[in-house]
Amino acid sequence: MVQFRVAVIADLVDSKSISDRRSAQATIAAAFGRVDAAVPHDQPLRATVGDEFQAVYTTIARALEATLLARLALPAGLDCRFGLGLGEVIDVGDGVAGAVQDGSGWWRARDAINQAHAREDSRTPSVRAWFRAGDGDVATEALVNAYLLARDHVVGSMTERSRRLVFGSMLGSSQGDLADAEGITQSAVSQSLRRSGGASLMASIEQLRAGGL
């Protein structure tokens, strides 16, 4: 029996407008390192060619959690879009950066990131991620993409501080510790999590985990 996994392709939004690519790449690598430490993965979020990163996860829920954390971890001025593909991830050889892979998971991830880009340029500019599961799982694909549409709108509307607070909360920091780091009160942290939609994002991840997606 073939075990499907979730291949993830990420690229930088408006990468041509970034003046200091070396600094930006280091910032992204550090942020993604924190994501890798928080979410179990088959392969970590690693740079490949140009402004592209790739990762592999065993479940859809883990891929969704990792891509959410990745957006929250990035500072103002840096953002990523993601393509998630459910399918086969097959090692077909060895390259200088590790195993060379192929399979339907990667084909669908590539199609998904192209879809995210196209939708971002049309009626839904807040879109930063899309999911493809193949023709045999239309219901799951529709449900995940409905979640991503809502999730990306919420994240795109957040302030930089709100993103930091949600990211820290998802990594297990207490509201007191987050308040100290931001120089605000614990009550202000709690209010921010509710008003920004951060509390709902965290609850959605809990539901995805519990549902075994």
Rosetta blueprint (number, residue, H / E / L):
1 M L
2 V L
3 Q L
4 F L
5 R E
6 V E
7 A E
8 V E
9 I E
10 A E
11 D E
12 L E
13 V L
14 D L
15 S H
16 K H
17 S H
18 I L
19 S L
20 D L
21 R H
22 R H
23 S H
24 A H
25 Q H
26 A H
27 T H
28 I H
29 A H
30 A H
31 A H
32 F H
33 G H
34 R H
35 V H
36 D H
37 A H
38 A H
39 V L
40 P L
41 H L
42 D L
43 Q E
44 P E
45 L E
46 R E
47 A E
48 T L
49 V L
50 G L
51 D L
52 E E
53 F E
54 Q E
55 A E
56 V E
57 Y E
58 T L
59 T L
60 I H
61 A H
62 R H
63 A H
64 L H
65 E H
66 A H
67 T H
68 L H
69 L H
70 A H
71 R H
72 L H
73 A H
74 L L
75 P L
76 A L
77 G L
78 L L
79 D L
80 C E
81 R E
82 F E
83 G E
84 L E
85 G E
86 L E
87 G E
88 E L
89 V L
90 I E
91 D E
92 V E
93 G E
94 D E
95 G E
96 V L
97 A L
98 G E
99 A E
100 V E
101 Q E
102 D E
103 G L
104 S H
105 G H
106 W H
107 W H
108 R H
109 A H
110 R H
111 D H
112 A H
113 I H
114 N H
115 Q H
116 A H
117 H H
118 A H
119 R H
120 E H
121 D L
122 S L
123 R L
124 T L
125 P L
126 S L
127 V L
128 R L
129 A E
130 W E
131 F E
132 R E
133 A L
134 G L
135 D H
136 G H
137 D H
138 V H
139 A H
140 T H
141 E H
142 A H
143 L H
144 V H
145 N H
146 A H
147 Y H
148 L H
149 L H
150 A H
151 R H
152 D H
153 H H
154 V H
155 V H
156 G H
157 S L
158 M L
159 T L
160 E H
161 R H
162 S H
163 R H
164 R H
165 L H
166 V H
167 F H
168 G H
169 S H
170 M H
171 L L
172 G L
173 S L
174 S L
175 Q H
176 G H
177 D H
178 L H
179 A H
180 D H
181 A H
182 E H
183 G L
184 I L
185 T L
186 Q H
187 S H
188 A H
189 V H
190 S H
191 Q H
192 S H
193 L H
194 R H
195 R H
196 S L
197 G L
198 G H
199 A H
200 S H
201 L H
202 M H
203 A H
204 S H
205 I H
206 E H
207 Q H
208 L H
209 R H
210 A H
211 G H
212 G L
213 L L
